[in-house]
Amino acid sequence: MNNNAVIAIVEDDENIRYLVEAYLHKEDFRTVGLGSAEEALELWKSSPPNMWVLDIMLPGMDGYELCRRIRDEAEVPIIMISAKDNEVDKILGFELGSDDYLVKPFSPRELVARIKRQLERWDRLGHTRGQVTDRSADEMKIELGKLQLMPEERRVFWDKAEVELTSKEFQMLKVFAEHPNRAFTREKLLAYVWGDDYFGSDRAVDHLIKRMRKKIDGLPLESVWGHGYRMREGQVQE
C-alpha cells in the first residue's frame, strides 16, 4: 500500500473534512479537501488524486453524479459517505461505481481503516504495468474476429480502431475474450474483476457491461436470463 497516495475528500461540512484530513495526515497520507463536486471536477482535470472520498449531499452537483462521472473515465478507489442509511441509497452508490459506503456519523478511525483496505485491495488487483516478459508480441495478443486485446499494453482494438477502456472494463472484456461462448454469473464476474473480498452489489457488473456496450458498438455481450452474461464467438467475426 502506498501511503504517499493523494486522497481527495469532497465534503461541504468543513468540520468533518478537516477532521478526516487530520486523521489521514497522522498516517502520512496526502490529502486535498474540497467543498463541492464542481471543485472536484476541476481537480480531476488538472491533477487527479489516487482515491476519492465523496459525500453524497453536496451543494450543486451531488456525490452520485460526481461518482458516475469519475467512474465513466477511470478506475480509482471511491468511498461514499452519507447520512442516508437505507439500502436503496447504498445500492445506488455501488451501481454508480463506489467501492465502499459509510454512514454518518462515523468514526474517523474506521474511515481511515477502510481507505487503507481499499488501497491495499487495489494493489492486490494488480494495477501494475511494464512487467518484463519473454513472450513474443503475438503470444501477448488475444484476437477474436473484430476484437483484439493486448494485455501487456492494456490496449483494445475493435474493427482496427483503438478503444479507450478503464482498468475494470479491460479486465472484464479480457475474461469474456478468453472464454468465448461461456456464460458467467454476476458473482463470478465480481470475483474476477473486483476481487473475492468485494462486498458491494452485483449490479456493479450490469453498470460496467452497459459502459462497455456503449464504448464498443456491436460488441456481442449478451444477457443470459437468470444467470449473467456471455460473449458469442460467432458474432464477433469479421
N, C-alpha and C positions, 0 to 999 in steps of 0.2 A: 504493500500500500504506500502511495506517495503522499507524505504529509506536507509536501510543498504544493499540493493541489490548490487551485484557487476556487473557492466556493462562493457563489453569489447567493445572497439572502434577499429575497424580494418580499418585503413586509412593510405595510404602511404604518404599523404601530412602532414608533421609534424605540420605545422601551423594550419591546420583545426583540427587535432587530439588534439593538446594542447588546442585550444580554446574550443572545445566541452567538454573536461575533466574539464577545469576551471569552466565552467558553471554548470556542474554536481556536482562538489565539493561544489559549493555555496549552492546546495540543499541537501548537506550531503550524496550524493551517493559516493560509492567507485568505482573506475574505473581501468581498465587495458588497456593501449594503445599499439597497435600492428601495425606493418607496413606491414605485409604480411599475406596471408592465411596460409602459412606454419607455421608461428609462432602461429597463431590462433589454428591450429590443435594440436600443442603441448600443448597449454593451455587447450584445450578441453579434452585431455587425462589425464592431471595431476590435473587440478583444474578448472572444468567448471564453468563459470560465470552464473549469473541468467538471463542475457539478452545480446543480441548481436546487435551492430550497424555496418553494413558491407558496405564498399564502393564496388562498382561493379568492377571498373577498378583498379586492383591491379597487382603488378609485379608477374609473375609466375601464380599460380592458381588464377582465378578471383573470385569475390564475389558470382556469381551464383553457381559455383561448391562448394564453401565453404558452402553456404546456403543449398544446396542439401545434402551434407554430414552430416551436423549438424541435419537437419530435418529428415533424414533417421534413426537416432539413438535416438532422443529425441524431446520433445516438450518444447521449451523455446521461449520467445518472440524474434522476429528478425525484425529489421528495416533496410531496404536497402537504401543507399544514392548513388546518381549518377548524373553526368552531362547530362545523356541521358534523354530526356523529351518526348519520344514518347510512344504511347500506347502499342506497341509490347513489349518493354523492361519492362514496368510496369507489364503487364500480365505475362510475363515470370518469373519475380520476385515472383509474387503471386502464380503462379503454382508450383514453387520450394519450397514454404512454408513460404515466408516472410509475416509478419503481417501488414507491412506498407512500404511505399515507398516515399522518399523525394528527390526532385530535387535540385541540386546545381545551383546557390548559394542559401543557405537557412539561415534563422535566427537561431542562436544557441538557442534562447529562444523557438522558435517553435519546434525544435528537442527535447528539454527538456520536453516541454508540451506533445509531442507525446510519449516520453518514459514513462512519468507518466501515461498517458492514457492507454498504453499497460499493464503496471504493475497492474494498478487498474482493468483493464478488466480481466487480468489473475487471480487475486484474486477472482473476481466475478464468474469466471467459475468453482470455487470450487476445485482448486488443493490442497485439504486437505486430510490428511489420519489419520487413527487411531481414527475416531469418535466412541464414545461409542454407542452401540446398544443393545437392549434386545432381538433381533430376534435370532432364532436358526441358526446354520450353514446351515441347509437345506433350510431355508427360504431365505438365502442370496445368494443362487445359482440360476443360470439360465442355464437350461440344454435343449439342442436341438440336439438329436442324438449324433454325434461325438463331438459336441461343448458344452463346459461347461465354464461359466463365474462366477467368484466370485467377485462381485462388491466391497465389503468392503475391500478385499485384492488386488483388481485390478489385478487379475490373470486370465489367459485364458489357457484352455486346448483344444487341438484338437486331437481326437483319443487317449486320455490319455497322450499325450505328451504336456508339457507346452510350450507356445509360448510367446516370449517377444514382447510386443506391446508398442508403445508410448501412451501417455495420450489421444491424439486425436483419434488415431486408436482404442483404447479401447472404448472411448465414442461412436464412430460411430458404432462399432460392437455391442455394447450394445443396441443401438437404433434398429438395424435390428433384433437382437435376441429377443427383447421384442415384436416385431411386425412382426413375420414371414409372408411372402407372401404379405405384404403391400408394395406398390410402393411409394417411396419418391422422391420428386423433389429435384434437387440440392439446390434450395433456402431453402427448409425446412431443409435439412441436414446441410446447413451452419448455420442456426439459432440454431439448436440443439447442434452442436459441437463447432462452433466458437462464437456464441452469436449473438443477434439481431443487435448489432452495428458494425458488421464486414462489411467492405466496399470493400473488395478485389474481385477478380474474382471468379466466381463459379467453375472455372476449378480446384481450390484447392481441391474440392471434388473428381474429377477424379484422381488427383495425389495421394490422400490418399487411394482411393479404389485400385489403382494399387499397392501401397505398401502392403496393406492388403492381396491381392491375392498372392503376391509374398511370403509373410511370411507364409500363410496358404494355402498350396497346396490342391485344391479340395473344398475350401470354395465356396458354391453356391451363390455368389453375382452376379446377372445378370443385364445387362443393359436393361432398358426399353426405347425403341426408342422414342425420342422426349419428354421424361419425366424425367427419372432419374435412380434409382436403386431399386432392391428389393432382398431379400434373400428367396429362395424357401425352405419351411419347409420340404417337402417330399424328397428333395435331400440332406438333412443334416443327414438323418438317417443312422444307422449302416448298 
